[in-house]
Amino acid sequence: MKQNKLNTIIRDIESKEFATKHGKDVHARISKICFCNGDFAGDENIVFKIKDNPDLCEFMGPLSCAEVPLAGYINGVFLSRRIDRLYVNEKTKTVIVLDYKTDIDKKVYYEKYCVQLIEYYKLLKEFYPGFNISCKILWLNDFTLENVI
C-alpha cells in the first residue's frame, strides 16, 4: 500500500517536472520566432503552426517583442513580471499582450491566468495612457488564441 502511494507521488512529481521543462522549452523556442517582410525565422514546427493561424502572424512581426520585463505598483504592492510577447502599434494606439500557456486542460489554472493578465493590464495602463490594451492567451497545445481582456 505504501509502495503504491509512493509510486503515485513519484509519478506526479515527474509529470510536473516534465510539464515545467516542456513549457520552458516551448517558451524559449517561440520567443525566437520572427515574421518580417513576409518571411518567418525560427523553429520550423512552431512557424508552421503560426502560419496555420493568420491571426498570430502580426504578433511575431516588427511591432512585437518577446520576453518583455514589466514592473510597477498595484495597490501599493510592487510587482515585477515578464510578458511573453508584447505587441505595440503607435499608429493605432493598440497594445496587445500575448501570454503563452502549455496546459492541456485549459480550466485548471484559468482563474490564476486571468489574475496574471489583469496585473499586466493594470501595469501597462500606466505606461500606455490612451492606448487600447488587450490581453490574450495563446494555448500552445493547440495554438488557439483566447481573448481574456
TORVEXMAR-692829 format. One record per atom (N, C-alpha, C): residue in one letter; atom name; x, y, z. Coordinates in pm, whole numbers, plus 32768, in hexadecimal, padded with zeros to 4 digits. Layout:
<atoms>
<atom 'A' 'CA' <X Y Z>>
...
</atoms>
This chain:
<atoms>
<atom 'M' 'N' <8052 7F89 8000>>
<atom 'M' 'CA' <8000 8000 8000>>
<atom 'M' 'C' <8056 807D 8000>>
<atom 'K' 'N' <80BA 8082 8059>>
<atom 'K' 'CA' <8113 80F6 805F>>
<atom 'K' 'C' <8163 8104 7FDE>>
<atom 'Q' 'N' <818B 8092 7FA3>>
<atom 'Q' 'CA' <81D8 8094 7F27>>
<atom 'Q' 'C' <8185 80D1 7EB5>>
<atom 'N' 'N' <8105 80AD 7EAD>>
<atom 'N' 'CA' <80AE 80E5 7E45>>
<atom 'N' 'C' <809F 817C 7E55>>
<atom 'K' 'N' <808E 81A9 7ED1>>
<atom 'K' 'CA' <8080 8237 7EEA>>
<atom 'K' 'C' <8102 8281 7EC6>>
<atom 'L' 'N' <8172 8246 7EEB>>
<atom 'L' 'CA' <81F4 827F 7ECA>>
<atom 'L' 'C' <8206 8287 7E32>>
<atom 'N' 'N' <81E2 821C 7DEB>>
<atom 'N' 'CA' <81ED 821C 7D58>>
<atom 'N' 'C' <8194 8289 7D1B>>
<atom 'T' 'N' <811E 829C 7D52>>
<atom 'T' 'CA' <80C3 8304 7D22>>
<atom 'T' 'C' <8100 838E 7D37>>
<atom 'I' 'N' <8138 83A5 7DAB>>
<atom 'I' 'CA' <8178 8425 7DCA>>
<atom 'I' 'C' <81ED 843E 7D6A>>
<atom 'I' 'N' <823E 83DA 7D53>>
<atom 'I' 'CA' <82B1 83E7 7CF9>>
<atom 'I' 'C' <8282 8405 7C6B>>
<atom 'R' 'N' <821A 83BF 7C3D>>
<atom 'R' 'CA' <81E3 83D8 7BB7>>
<atom 'R' 'C' <81AF 8466 7BAA>>
<atom 'D' 'N' <816A 8496 7C13>>
<atom 'D' 'CA' <8135 851E 7C11>>
<atom 'D' 'C' <81A6 8585 7C09>>
<atom 'I' 'N' <820E 8570 7C56>>
<atom 'I' 'CA' <8281 85CB 7C54>>
<atom 'I' 'C' <82C4 85CA 7BCB>>
<atom 'E' 'N' <82D9 8553 7B93>>
<atom 'E' 'CA' <8317 8548 7B0F>>
<atom 'E' 'C' <82C1 8589 7AA5>>
<atom 'S' 'N' <823D 8579 7AB0>>
<atom 'S' 'CA' <81E1 85B6 7A4F>>
<atom 'S' 'C' <81E8 864F 7A55>>
<atom 'K' 'N' <81EA 8686 7ACE>>
<atom 'K' 'CA' <81F4 8718 7ADE>>
<atom 'K' 'C' <827B 874B 7AAB>>
<atom 'E' 'N' <82E5 8701 7AC8>>
<atom 'E' 'CA' <8369 8729 7A98>>
<atom 'E' 'C' <836E 8727 7A00>>
<atom 'F' 'N' <8332 86C0 79C3>>
<atom 'F' 'CA' <832E 86B9 7931>>
<atom 'F' 'C' <82DE 872E 78F8>>
<atom 'A' 'N' <826C 874C 7934>>
<atom 'A' 'CA' <8218 87BA 7904>>
<atom 'A' 'C' <8263 883F 790E>>
<atom 'T' 'N' <82A9 8854 797C>>
<atom 'T' 'CA' <82F5 88CF 798E>>
<atom 'T' 'C' <8365 88D9 7927>>
<atom 'K' 'N' <83AE 886C 7914>>
<atom 'K' 'CA' <841C 886A 78B3>>
<atom 'K' 'C' <83E6 8881 7826>>
<atom 'H' 'N' <837A 883F 7804>>
<atom 'H' 'CA' <833D 884F 777F>>
<atom 'H' 'C' <830F 88E0 776B>>
<atom 'G' 'N' <82CF 8919 77CF>>
<atom 'G' 'CA' <829F 89A3 77C6>>
<atom 'G' 'C' <8312 8A04 77B0>>
<atom 'K' 'N' <837E 89F3 77FA>>
<atom 'K' 'CA' <83F3 8A4C 77EB>>
<atom 'K' 'C' <8431 8A3D 7761>>
<atom 'D' 'N' <8436 89C1 7730>>
<atom 'D' 'CA' <8470 89A7 76AC>>
<atom 'D' 'C' <841D 89EB 763E>>
<atom 'V' 'N' <839A 89DC 7643>>
<atom 'V' 'CA' <8343 8A18 75DE>>
<atom 'V' 'C' <834A 8AB1 75E6>>
<atom 'H' 'N' <834A 8AE6 7660>>
<atom 'H' 'CA' <8356 8B78 7671>>
<atom 'H' 'C' <83D7 8BAB 7630>>
<atom 'A' 'N' <8444 8B65 7647>>
<atom 'A' 'CA' <84C5 8B90 760F>>
<atom 'A' 'C' <84C2 8B8C 7577>>
<atom 'R' 'N' <8487 8B23 753F>>
<atom 'R' 'CA' <8484 8B17 74AD>>
<atom 'R' 'C' <8428 8B7E 746D>>
<atom 'I' 'N' <83B4 8B97 74A9>>
<atom 'I' 'CA' <8357 8BF6 746D>>
<atom 'I' 'C' <8388 8C86 747E>>
<atom 'S' 'N' <83D6 8CA0 74E4>>
<atom 'S' 'CA' <8409 8D28 74F7>>
<atom 'S' 'C' <846B 8D50 7489>>
<atom 'K' 'N' <849F 8CEF 7440>>
<atom 'K' 'CA' <84FF 8D0B 73D5>>
<atom 'K' 'C' <84BE 8D14 734B>>
<atom 'I' 'N' <843B 8D05 7345>>
<atom 'I' 'CA' <83F4 8D0D 72C6>>
<atom 'I' 'C' <83EC 8D9F 729A>>
<atom 'C' 'N' <8403 8DB6 721A>>
<atom 'C' 'CA' <83FC 8E3E 71E4>>
<atom 'C' 'C' <83BC 8E39 715A>>
<atom 'F' 'N' <8362 8E95 713F>>
<atom 'F' 'CA' <831F 8EA2 70BF>>
<atom 'F' 'C' <833B 8F2D 7089>>
<atom 'C' 'N' <8382 8F35 701A>>
<atom 'C' 'CA' <83A5 8FB8 6FE2>>
<atom 'C' 'C' <83AB 8FAE 6F4A>>
<atom 'N' 'N' <836F 900F 6F06>>
<atom 'N' 'CA' <836E 9013 6E74>>
<atom 'N' 'C' <833A 8F92 6E35>>
<atom 'G' 'N' <82D6 8F56 6E73>>
<atom 'G' 'CA' <8298 8EDD 6E3D>>
<atom 'G' 'C' <82E0 8E5C 6E5B>>
<atom 'D' 'N' <8351 8E63 6EA0>>
<atom 'D' 'CA' <839D 8DEA 6EBF>>
<atom 'D' 'C' <83A2 8DD2 6F55>>
<atom 'F' 'N' <839F 8D53 6F7A>>
<atom 'F' 'CA' <83AD 8D2B 7005>>
<atom 'F' 'C' <843A 8CF8 701F>>
<atom 'A' 'N' <8468 8D0E 7097>>
<atom 'A' 'CA' <84E6 8CD3 70C5>>
<atom 'A' 'C' <84CA 8C92 714B>>
<atom 'G' 'N' <850A 8C21 7163>>
<atom 'G' 'CA' <84FA 8BDC 71E3>>
<atom 'G' 'C' <84D5 8B4B 71D2>>
<atom 'D' 'N' <84B0 8B0D 723F>>
<atom 'D' 'CA' <848C 8A7F 7245>>
<atom 'D' 'C' <8422 8A5C 71DC>>
<atom 'E' 'N' <8444 8A01 7181>>
<atom 'E' 'CA' <83EA 89DF 7111>>
<atom 'E' 'C' <8363 89AA 713F>>
<atom 'N' 'N' <8361 8957 71A7>>
<atom 'N' 'CA' <82E3 891F 71D7>>
<atom 'N' 'C' <8286 898D 720A>>
<atom 'I' 'N' <82BE 89EB 7253>>
<atom 'I' 'CA' <826C 8A58 7289>>
<atom 'I' 'C' <8243 8AB7 7219>>
<atom 'V' 'N' <829E 8AD4 71BE>>
<atom 'V' 'CA' <827D 8B2A 714C>>
<atom 'V' 'C' <8208 8AEF 70FF>>
<atom 'F' 'N' <820A 8A6E 70E8>>
<atom 'F' 'CA' <819C 8A2C 709F>>
<atom 'F' 'C' <8117 8A42 70E8>>
<atom 'K' 'N' <8116 8A34 716B>>
<atom 'K' 'CA' <809B 8A45 71B8>>
<atom 'K' 'C' <806C 8AD7 71B7>>
<atom 'I' 'N' <80CB 8B33 71B9>>
<atom 'I' 'CA' <80A7 8BC2 71B4>>
<atom 'I' 'C' <806E 8BE5 712B>>
<atom 'K' 'N' <80AD 8BB5 70C2>>
<atom 'K' 'CA' <807C 8BD0 703B>>
<atom 'K' 'C' <7FEF 8B99 7028>>
<atom 'D' 'N' <7FD1 8B2D 706F>>
<atom 'D' 'CA' <7F4E 8AEE 7065>>
<atom 'D' 'C' <7EE2 8B43 70A7>>
<atom 'N' 'N' <7F0A 8BA5 70F9>>
<atom 'N' 'CA' <7EAD 8BFF 713D>>
<atom 'N' 'C' <7ED7 8C90 711D>>
<atom 'P' 'N' <7EA2 8CC9 70B1>>
<atom 'P' 'CA' <7ECD 8D4F 7085>>
<atom 'P' 'C' <7EC2 8DBB 70F0>>
<atom 'D' 'N' <7E68 8DAB 7151>>
<atom 'D' 'CA' <7E5A 8E0E 71BB>>
<atom 'D' 'C' <7EDA 8E1A 720F>>
<atom 'L' 'N' <7F2B 8DB2 720D>>
<atom 'L' 'CA' <7FA6 8DB4 725E>>
<atom 'L' 'C' <801B 8DF9 721A>>
<atom 'C' 'N' <8017 8E05 7196>>
<atom 'C' 'CA' <808A 8E3B 714D>>
<atom 'C' 'C' <80B2 8EC6 717B>>
<atom 'E' 'N' <8051 8F20 7192>>
<atom 'E' 'CA' <8074 8FA7 71B9>>
<atom 'E' 'C' <80BD 8FAD 7240>>
<atom 'F' 'N' <80A4 8F4A 7295>>
<atom 'F' 'CA' <80E5 8F49 7318>>
<atom 'F' 'C' <8179 8F21 7311>>
<atom 'M' 'N' <81A3 8EF0 729F>>
<atom 'M' 'CA' <822D 8EC4 728F>>
<atom 'M' 'C' <827D 8F27 723B>>
<atom 'G' 'N' <823F 8F97 7215>>
<atom 'G' 'CA' <827E 8FF6 71BB>>
<atom 'G' 'C' <82CC 9064 7201>>
<atom 'P' 'N' <82F1 90C9 71B4>>
<atom 'P' 'CA' <8349 9133 71E7>>
<atom 'P' 'C' <830A 918D 7252>>
<atom 'L' 'N' <8287 9187 7264>>
<atom 'L' 'CA' <8246 91D7 72CC>>
<atom 'L' 'C' <823C 918D 7352>>
<atom 'S' 'N' <827C 9119 7359>>
<atom 'S' 'CA' <8274 90CB 73D4>>
<atom 'S' 'C' <82FE 90AB 740A>>
<atom 'C' 'N' <8302 9091 748C>>
<atom 'C' 'CA' <837D 9067 74CF>>
<atom 'C' 'C' <835C 8FF1 752A>>
<atom 'A' 'N' <83BB 8F97 7537>>
<atom 'A' 'CA' <83AA 8F23 758F>>
<atom 'A' 'C' <83EF 8F3B 7614>>
<atom 'E' 'N' <83B8 8EFD 767C>>
<atom 'E' 'CA' <83F3 8EFE 7702>>
<atom 'E' 'C' <840B 8F8D 7734>>
<atom 'V' 'N' <83A0 8FDB 773B>>
<atom 'V' 'CA' <83A9 9068 7760>>
<atom 'V' 'C' <8399 9078 77F7>>
<atom 'P' 'N' <83FD 90B1 783A>>
<atom 'P' 'CA' <83EF 90C8 78CA>>
<atom 'P' 'C' <838B 9138 78E5>>
<atom 'L' 'N' <8341 912A 7952>>
<atom 'L' 'CA' <82DC 918C 7978>>
<atom 'L' 'C' <82DA 9194 7A10>>
<atom 'A' 'N' <82DD 920C 7A45>>
<atom 'A' 'CA' <82DB 921C 7AD6>>
<atom 'A' 'C' <828E 929A 7AF9>>
<atom 'G' 'N' <8255 9299 7B70>>
<atom 'G' 'CA' <820D 930D 7BA1>>
<atom 'G' 'C' <81C0 92EA 7C1E>>
<atom 'Y' 'N' <816D 9347 7C49>>
<atom 'Y' 'CA' <811F 9335 7CC3>>
<atom 'Y' 'C' <808B 9324 7CA2>>
<atom 'I' 'N' <804E 92C6 7CE5>>
<atom 'I' 'CA' <7FBC 92B5 7CE3>>
<atom 'I' 'C' <7F8E 92B3 7D74>>
<atom 'N' 'N' <7F39 9313 7D97>>
<atom 'N' 'CA' <7F07 9320 7E21>>
<atom 'N' 'C' <7F79 9323 7E87>>
<atom 'G' 'N' <7FE4 936B 7E65>>
<atom 'G' 'CA' <8054 937B 7EC1>>
<atom 'G' 'C' <80B2 9305 7EC9>>
<atom 'V' 'N' <809B 929E 7E7A>>
<atom 'V' 'CA' <80F2 9227 7E7A>>
<atom 'V' 'C' <8146 9227 7DFB>>
<atom 'F' 'N' <81C9 921C 7E0C>>
<atom 'F' 'CA' <8223 9219 7D99>>
<atom 'F' 'C' <821D 9190 7D56>>
<atom 'L' 'N' <820C 918F 7CD2>>
<atom 'L' 'CA' <8209 9114 7C83>>
<atom 'L' 'C' <8273 911B 7C16>>
<atom 'S' 'N' <82B3 90AC 7BFE>>
<atom 'S' 'CA' <8312 90A0 7B90>>
<atom 'S' 'C' <82E9 9025 7B3F>>
<atom 'R' 'N' <82CF 903A 7AC0>>
<atom 'R' 'CA' <829D 8FCF 7A6A>>
<atom 'R' 'C' <82EB 8FCC 79E7>>
<atom 'R' 'N' <82D2 8F65 7997>>
<atom 'R' 'CA' <830D 8F59 7912>>
<atom 'R' 'C' <829E 8F2C 78B3>>
<atom 'I' 'N' <8284 8F7F 784E>>
<atom 'I' 'CA' <821B 8F63 77EB>>
<atom 'I' 'C' <8257 8F0C 777D>>
<atom 'D' 'N' <8211 8EA0 7759>>
<atom 'D' 'CA' <8244 8E46 76F2>>
<atom 'D' 'C' <8256 8E8C 766C>>
<atom 'R' 'N' <81EF 8ED6 7641>>
<atom 'R' 'CA' <81F9 8F1F 75C2>>
<atom 'R' 'C' <81A4 8F9C 75CF>>
<atom 'L' 'N' <81DE 900F 75AD>>
<atom 'L' 'CA' <8198 908F 75B6>>
<atom 'L' 'C' <8197 90D0 752D>>
<atom 'Y' 'N' <8120 90EE 74FD>>
<atom 'Y' 'CA' <810B 9130 747C>>
<atom 'Y' 'C' <80E1 91BF 7498>>
<atom 'V' 'N' <8128 9220 745E>>
<atom 'V' 'CA' <8106 92AD 7471>>
<atom 'V' 'C' <8100 92F1 73E8>>
<atom 'N' 'N' <808A 9329 73C8>>
<atom 'N' 'CA' <8078 9372 734C>>
<atom 'N' 'C' <8059 9403 7370>>
<atom 'E' 'N' <80BC 9459 735E>>
<atom 'E' 'CA' <80AF 94E7 7380>>
<atom 'E' 'C' <8045 952B 7328>>
<atom 'K' 'N' <803C 9505 72A8>>
<atom 'K' 'CA' <7FDD 9545 724D>>
<atom 'K' 'C' <7F4D 952F 7277>>
<atom 'T' 'N' <7F2E 94B3 729C>>
<atom 'T' 'CA' <7EA3 9492 72C2>>
<atom 'T' 'C' <7E8C 949C 7359>>
<atom 'K' 'N' <7EF6 94C0 73A2>>
<atom 'K' 'CA' <7EEE 94C9 7435>>
<atom 'K' 'C' <7EBB 9445 7470>>
<atom 'T' 'N' <7EFA 93DA 7447>>
<atom 'T' 'CA' <7ED2 9353 7471>>
<atom 'T' 'C' <7F47 930C 74B4>>
<atom 'V' 'N' <7F2A 92CE 7525>>
<atom 'V' 'CA' <7F8A 9278 756A>>
<atom 'V' 'C' <7F46 91F1 7581>>
<atom 'I' 'N' <7F8C 9187 755B>>
<atom 'I' 'CA' <7F54 9100 7570>>
<atom 'I' 'C' <7FBC 90AA 75B6>>
<atom 'V' 'N' <7F92 906E 7623>>
<atom 'V' 'CA' <7FE4 900F 766D>>
<atom 'V' 'C' <7FC0 8F83 763D>>
<atom 'L' 'N' <8026 8F36 761E>>
<atom 'L' 'CA' <8012 8EAB 75F9>>
<atom 'L' 'C' <8059 8E57 7662>>
<atom 'D' 'N' <800E 8E06 76AB>>
<atom 'D' 'CA' <8047 8DB4 7715>>
<atom 'D' 'C' <803D 8D22 76EB>>
<atom 'Y' 'N' <80AD 8CDC 76EB>>
<atom 'Y' 'CA' <80B0 8C50 76BF>>
<atom 'Y' 'C' <808D 8BF4 7732>>
<atom 'K' 'N' <8038 8B94 7717>>
<atom 'K' 'CA' <8016 8B2E 777A>>
<atom 'K' 'C' <801C 8AA5 7737>>
<atom 'T' 'N' <8058 8A46 777D>>
<atom 'T' 'CA' <806B 89C0 7744>>
<atom 'T' 'C' <8007 895A 777A>>
<atom 'D' 'N' <7FAB 8983 77CE>>
<atom 'D' 'CA' <7F4D 8927 780C>>
<atom 'D' 'C' <7EF9 88DD 77A4>>
<atom 'I' 'N' <7EDE 8861 77BF>>
<atom 'I' 'CA' <7E81 8815 776B>>
<atom 'I' 'C' <7DF3 882F 779B>>
<atom 'D' 'N' <7DE0 882C 781E>>
<atom 'D' 'CA' <7D5D 884D 7858>>
<atom 'D' 'C' <7D5D 88E3 7877>>
<atom 'K' 'N' <7D1A 892F 7824>>
<atom 'K' 'CA' <7D1D 89C1 782D>>
<atom 'K' 'C' <7CD7 89F9 78A8>>
<atom 'K' 'N' <7C88 89A9 78EB>>
<atom 'K' 'CA' <7C39 89DA 795C>>
<atom 'K' 'C' <7C84 89D6 79E2>>
<atom 'V' 'N' <7CE7 8981 79EF>>
<atom 'V' 'CA' <7D26 8967 7A71>>
<atom 'V' 'C' <7D5D 89E6 7AB2>>
<atom 'Y' 'N' <7DAA 8A34 7A68>>
<atom 'Y' 'CA' <7DE8 8AAD 7AA1>>
<atom 'Y' 'C' <7DB0 8B2E 7A64>>
<atom 'Y' 'N' <7D3E 8B25 7A23>>
<atom 'Y' 'CA' <7D09 8B96 79D7>>
<atom 'Y' 'C' <7CF7 8C14 7A2D>>
<atom 'E' 'N' <7CC0 8C05 7AA4>>
<atom 'E' 'CA' <7CAD 8C7B 7AFA>>
<atom 'E' 'C' <7D33 8CBC 7B1E>>
<atom 'K' 'N' <7D95 8C6B 7B3A>>
<atom 'K' 'CA' <7E1C 8C9D 7B59>>
<atom 'K' 'C' <7E53 8CEB 7AE1>>
<atom 'Y' 'N' <7E3E 8CB6 7A69>>
<atom 'Y' 'CA' <7E6E 8CF9 79F1>>
<atom 'Y' 'C' <7E26 8D7E 79DB>>
<atom 'C' 'N' <7DA7 8D81 79F9>>
<atom 'C' 'CA' <7D5B 8DFD 79EA>>
<atom 'C' 'C' <7D91 8E68 7A49>>
<atom 'V' 'N' <7DB1 8E42 7AC4>>
<atom 'V' 'CA' <7DEB 8EA0 7B25>>
<atom 'V' 'C' <7E70 8ED5 7AEE>>
<atom 'Q' 'N' <7EC1 8E7E 7AB7>>
<atom 'Q' 'CA' <7F42 8EA5 7A7D>>
<atom 'Q' 'C' <7F2D 8F0B 7A0D>>
<atom 'L' 'N' <7ECE 8EF3 79B5>>
<atom 'L' 'CA' <7EB7 8F4E 7945>>
<atom 'L' 'C' <7E7A 8FD2 7973>>
<atom 'I' 'N' <7E2A 8FCF 79DB>>
<atom 'I' 'CA' <7DF4 904B 7A15>>
<atom 'I' 'C' <7E67 90A0 7A4C>>
<atom 'E' 'N' <7EC9 905F 7A8B>>
<atom 'E' 'CA' <7F3E 90A7 7ABC>>
<atom 'E' 'C' <7F89 90E9 7A48>>
<atom 'Y' 'N' <7F9E 909F 79DC>>
<atom 'Y' 'CA' <7FE0 90D7 7967>>
<atom 'Y' 'C' <7F93 9151 7934>>
<atom 'Y' 'N' <7F10 9141 792B>>
<atom 'Y' 'CA' <7EBA 91AC 78F9>>
<atom 'Y' 'C' <7EC8 922B 794E>>
<atom 'K' 'N' <7EBF 921A 79D1>>
<atom 'K' 'CA' <7EC8 928D 7A2B>>
<atom 'K' 'C' <7F51 92D1 7A22>>
<atom 'L' 'N' <7FBB 9283 7A1C>>
<atom 'L' 'CA' <8041 92BC 7A11>>
<atom 'L' 'C' <8055 9303 798B>>
<atom 'L' 'N' <8025 92C7 7921>>
<atom 'L' 'CA' <8037 9303 789C>>
<atom 'L' 'C' <7FE7 9384 788B>>
<atom 'K' 'N' <7F75 938F 78CF>>
<atom 'K' 'CA' <7F24 940A 78C9>>
<atom 'K' 'C' <7F77 9483 78F4>>
<atom 'E' 'N' <7FD4 946E 7951>>
<atom 'E' 'CA' <802B 94DA 7981>>
<atom 'E' 'C' <8090 9504 7915>>
<atom 'F' 'N' <80C0 94A3 78C8>>
<atom 'F' 'CA' <8126 94BD 7863>>
<atom 'F' 'C' <80EC 94EA 77DD>>
<atom 'Y' 'N' <8070 94C3 77C3>>
<atom 'Y' 'CA' <8030 94E2 7744>>
<atom 'Y' 'C' <7FA9 9525 7759>>
<atom 'P' 'N' <7FA7 959E 7794>>
<atom 'P' 'CA' <7F26 95E2 77A8>>
<atom 'P' 'C' <7EE9 9605 7720>>
<atom 'G' 'N' <7E65 95F0 7716>>
<atom 'G' 'CA' <7E1F 960E 769A>>
<atom 'G' 'C' <7E24 959F 7633>>
<atom 'F' 'N' <7E6C 9535 7651>>
<atom 'F' 'CA' <7E74 94C4 75F5>>
<atom 'F' 'C' <7E06 945E 7615>>
<atom 'N' 'N' <7DD8 9417 75AE>>
<atom 'N' 'CA' <7D7D 93A7 75C1>>
<atom 'N' 'C' <7DD3 932C 75E1>>
<atom 'I' 'N' <7DC5 92F8 765A>>
<atom 'I' 'CA' <7E17 9288 7687>>
<atom 'I' 'C' <7DC0 920C 7692>>
<atom 'S' 'N' <7DF1 919F 7659>>
<atom 'S' 'CA' <7DAB 9120 7667>>
<atom 'S' 'C' <7E11 90B3 7688>>
<atom 'C' 'N' <7DDF 9048 76C5>>
<atom 'C' 'CA' <7E34 8FD9 76EF>>
<atom 'C' 'C' <7DF8 8F57 76BC>>
<atom 'K' 'N' <7E4D 8F04 7685>>
<atom 'K' 'CA' <7E21 8E86 764A>>
<atom 'K' 'C' <7E79 8E14 767C>>
<atom 'I' 'N' <7E40 8D9E 767C>>
<atom 'I' 'CA' <7E8D 8D24 7698>>
<atom 'I' 'C' <7E9D 8CD9 7616>>
<atom 'L' 'N' <7F19 8CB1 75FA>>
<atom 'L' 'CA' <7F34 8C56 758C>>
<atom 'L' 'C' <7F49 8BCD 75C9>>
<atom 'W' 'N' <7EE7 8B76 75B3>>
<atom 'W' 'CA' <7EF0 8AED 75E7>>
<atom 'W' 'C' <7F4A 8A9D 7589>>
<atom 'L' 'N' <7FBF 8A78 75B7>>
<atom 'L' 'CA' <8023 8A3B 7561>>
<atom 'L' 'C' <8009 89A8 7543>>
<atom 'N' 'N' <7FAF 896A 758C>>
<atom 'N' 'CA' <7F92 88DE 756C>>
<atom 'N' 'C' <7F42 88D2 74EA>>
<atom 'D' 'N' <7EF5 893B 74C7>>
<atom 'D' 'CA' <7EA9 8937 744A>>
<atom 'D' 'C' <7EB3 89BA 73F9>>
<atom 'F' 'N' <7F05 8A16 7427>>
<atom 'F' 'CA' <7F1C 8A97 73E8>>
<atom 'F' 'C' <7E9B 8AE4 73CE>>
<atom 'T' 'N' <7E42 8AE1 7433>>
<atom 'T' 'CA' <7DCC 8B35 742C>>
<atom 'T' 'C' <7DE5 8BB3 747E>>
<atom 'L' 'N' <7DA4 8C1D 7453>>
<atom 'L' 'CA' <7DB5 8C9F 7490>>
<atom 'L' 'C' <7D34 8CC2 74D9>>
<atom 'E' 'N' <7D40 8CE8 7558>>
<atom 'E' 'CA' <7CCA 8D09 75A7>>
<atom 'E' 'C' <7CD3 8D97 75DD>>
<atom 'N' 'N' <7C6E 8DE7 75C1>>
<atom 'N' 'CA' <7C67 8E6E 75FA>>
<atom 'N' 'C' <7C3F 8E63 768B>>
<atom 'V' 'N' <7C8A 8EA4 76E4>>
<atom 'V' 'CA' <7C6A 8EA4 7772>>
<atom 'V' 'C' <7C3F 8F30 779D>>
<atom 'I' 'N' <7C8A 8F95 7776>>
<atom 'I' 'CA' <7C69 9020 7795>>
<atom 'I' 'C' <7C6B 906F 7714>>
</atoms>
